Structure formats: C-alpha cells, structure tokens
Amino acid sequence: MIHDTDLLTGDDNLNLAKDTLFAQTYSVFEQPLSSNAVSAGVLGNFNDPNFGSTSAGFYAQCRLTSNNVSFGSHPVLDSAVLTLRYAGSYGKCDQPTHLVVYELNQGLVDSIPYKTNDALQVNATAIGQLNGFVPDFTDSVYVLGLAYEPHIRIPLTTAFGNKLLLTDTTNLVDNTAFLNFFKGFYATTSTSPAGNGILSINLLSYLSKISLYYHNDTDDSLSYDIPVSGVTVNHFDNVYTSAPVYSSVNNPSPNGESKMYLQGGAGVKGKILFPDFDSLPKNIAVNKAEIIFSQSEGDTAYPTPLLLDLFRIDATGTAQKLEDDGLIHFGGVQVAESVNGLNINRYRFNITKYFQRLIEGTYPNNGFYLQILGANSNSERVVIANSTTNENYRINLVVTYTKL
C-alpha cells in the first residue's frame, strides 16, 4: 500500500488522505451460464495463444407461420436452405472454416434452464454443410433476383428437405405437431480447419429461417419459410490444455498471479483480493474509491472487450451487484490512456458507495469478480496485467478519504 498525504497545503485542515492498495489476482473457470432464449446465436471457432481453442454454435427451434400448411398436389423439392442473418462478429473471421447443421434428436422445452455447456442430442448425419466459409458482411445477397442484406446461406440436404416437404399433413396441423416432428437444429463448425473468429447471428431476423423451394402440379417457383422461433440456446466448447490460462487457473501462485484471464462463453473470470485493506483507517468518509485495470502488454491476438463488469463476492463466494453499478460514474468502459509514454487500454470502476459500506463493516472483505459482459452470447477475451515490477501494468485501488 502507498499512503499519500501530499493532498493539501499546511494551512488546510480537512484531514484528506489518499491510499493506493495493491491487488492479488487469480483466474477462475466460470460456472456454466444460463443460455435460454438468446436473441444472438454464436457460430465459429478460433485458436488463441492465451486461451487455447474455442468453438461456438447454437440450438434453435423453427415454427410454422400458420396452421394446416399445404404444399399442394405432388410437391417436388428444388432446394432447401438455412439462412442466418449476421448480427456482428468477433475476431477477423477471414480464415475459411466449415459450417455444419444437424437435426435435433430431443425437444427443446421453455421451462428447462439450459446452460452454455449443455450438449443436446442430435442425429449423427448432418443435414447441411458449407465448406470453406468466409463471411461477407458488406455485399448484398441475391435470391431469385431480389437483393437481401448480407447473410449466410447453408445448403440443406435433399433428404432433409423432402422430410419437411413430403411429410404427412398431420405434422403440419399446428406447431405442437410440427415441433414433435421436427424438433429443431444445431448449427456449429467442424473442428478442422480452425477459423479465426466467432459470428453473432440475429435469431430474430426475418432472414434467420429454413426455406423450402419447390414446385407442384399447378405452380412453379414456390417457396415456404419456416423461421427460427421458440427456444434458442448457445453452446460453447473451450479447450484450455497447454494454454497459459490453464496453468494460471490450476496452479496459481499463493500470492497471486501476474496476469488475470477473462473470457466470455462461460470461460474464465478474474478474482481480485486486496489483502492490505485492513491497514486503512476505519473512521473515514470515502470521497472516491476507484479500481484501475490495465490490459497486459502484448495481448494483441484478438480484440479486447469494450466493457467489463465488476461484482463483489459475498460470504458464500457468490457474485453480487455493487451499489455503484448502474450509476453514471460506475465505469468499466475500455479507455486508451497514455501512461508514462505508453498507450495502455484501461478499465476503471468507481466503487465509492460500496467501499464506504465495506469500511463500515457492512460487507466482509472477500474481494471482487471481474467478468466479460453478456458472456452467454460472446467469446470476447482479455488478459489483465498485475505486474509486481512494472507499475504501469499493476492493478490499483485508489482511495481518497476524509478522516473523521
């Protein structure tokens, strides 16, 4: 801890002081997160020098747009396509990978609390595949002469298209019958080749759907859309073996680590302790308490999150919202700062209200969890530095207070 009394002139008598507390930091594997009813699906994979490999996909139901659907007399399939509207991306996403679609073999149920690591049953044979895929986020996609916003088009097999088109009409009476017949799909990537990014898919878009193109005895060039609708679940696979994060989590130094790893997709969160807290005087009024985090030098393989989230740890080890969270001063936004001639990405959190209650003994000093925001729908990651030798890359808790 550093104690700074050089805040006032000799004539001042406000009893102001400022202390800087140093942190002990650790990385902790996240518990699986709730993944029900996600509006943004995840799709892709990448390898990261700090975090190992990550792959992401999603499960989704599709529902009929009306009851008693009929495809007419003697329908004949021309093609079947799964289309998915882009909502964003993480990473460069310019390295080809293979997209694969499987049919679900178990129903999705609204009331079941699905998690980000749940592996649901699918049929072994893929119903669609798009090899060597590289997304195009800018060019329009033309379908039957009409231009649409950029999106993915994954060809589905003739066998699957015919399953839908030629099914008995009893399966098309309503969505209860249809979901019993076609339970949904799983969109993912093959393990090889590895891509270099994760796509975000707008599952609420009119372009996220299965389309059947067909003709029958009376009409040509017919189509029927079955939109993504109902239960949606994101799924992440994170493999950390041999990556630096694995050793940091499983074999941490008793006095804390020099790097703290954060990753979305129910990956990794940071744990921060301030063992010097008891050295602070207790009869004080806290004017400001601010925690400052710095991105580790050389952590440049993938983009860093624009926003992080901070929680206090309660007596049971559970993350709890801070009093300052939601206030305009709370912070957590990434800011590029010039520090002693270096450009460093930093995250600052103002925790003044919480820290006053901590001083007063309302809460135990159990530390904090630092996490990726919206971790059930993205794979953002960042390495936070806590160097013992370089003050430019050290976690600091700066407390300015008035002695009472």
Secondary structure, DSSP 8 states (H G I E B T S, - for coil): -EEE-TTS-TT--S-EEEEEEE-EEEEEE----B-BT-SEEEEEEEEETTTEEEEEEEEEEE--SSSS----SS-EEEEEEEEEEEEEEEE---S-EEEEEEEESS---TTS--BTT----EEEEEEEEEEEE---SSS-EEETTEEE-SEEEEEE-HHHHHHHHTS-GGGGSSHHHHHHH---EEEEE-SSS--EEEEEEETTSTTSEEEEEEE-SS-SSEEEEEEEEEEEEEEEEEE-TTSHHHHHHHS--TT--SEEEEETTTTEEEEEE-GGGGGS-SSEEEEEEEEEEEE-TT--SS---SBEEEEEE-TTS-EE--TTTTSTT-EEEEEEEEETTEEEEEEEEE-HHHHHHHHTTSS----EEEEETTTTS---EEEEE--SS-GGG--EEEEEEEE-
